[in-house]
C-alpha cells in the first residue's frame, strides 16, 4: 500500500501544479482581454479622429486620380506581360 500512497501523493502534487498553472493562465487571459479592449477603444478613437483623404478632395480630383492609377496599373500590366 505504500506504493499506492506515494503514487497518490505524486498525483495530488501534479494536480495542484496543474491547477496553479491554469489559475495563472486564466488571470493572464483576463489581463490580456482588458488590454485588448483598451487597445480596441484607442484604435476606434484614433480612427474617428482621422479624416478620409478622399473626403478632402473634390469629385473631379478623385476621378482624375482614379484615371491616373488605372493608367499606371495598365502600364505595369503591359510591362509585366512583355
N, C-alpha and C positions, 0 to 999 in steps of 0.2 A: 504493500500500500504506500510505502514511502515514495516510490517512483511516481505513482499517480498524484500524490500531493505535490511533488516537485513540478510535474507537468502542469498541474492546475495552477500553481503559483506563477509559472512562466506564462501560461495563458492569460492570467489576470493582469500580469505586468504588461504584456504586449497589448492587451485590450485597452489598458489605461493609457499607454503611449498613443494608440490609435485615436482614442477619444480626445486626448490633449491636442494632437495634430489637427483633427477635424475641427475642434473648437477654435484653434488658432487660424485655420483657413477660413472658417466662417466669419470671424472678426475681420480678417484681411479683406474678404469679399465685400463685407458691408462698407468698409472704408473705401474700397475701390469704387463701389457703386455711388457713394456720396461724392467722391472726387469726380467721377464721370458725369454726374448730374450737374455739378458746379461748372465743369468744362463745357457741357452742352448749353447751359444757360449763358455762359460767357460768349460762346460762339454765336448763339442767337442774337445777343445784344450787338455784337460786332457786325453781324450780317444786317441787322436793322439799320445800323448807322451808315453802312456803306451804300453809296448810290450806284445804281447800274450805269456803267459807262455809256450805254446806248441811250439812256434817258436824257443824257446831257447833249446829245447831238440831234440835229434836225432829221426829218424823214428823208430829205433829198441826200444828205450826207450819208445816211445809213445805206441807201440804195447804191450810192457811188462806192462806198466801202465794200458792200457785198459784191458789186461788179468787179472791183479790183481783186478781191480774194478769189472769186471764181476764175478770173483770168490767170492768177498765179497758180491755182490748182491745175488748170488746163495746161499751162506751160510745164509744170512739174511732171504731169502725167505724160505729156508728149516727149519730154526729155528722157523719162524712165523707159518709155516704150521703144525708144530708138536703140 
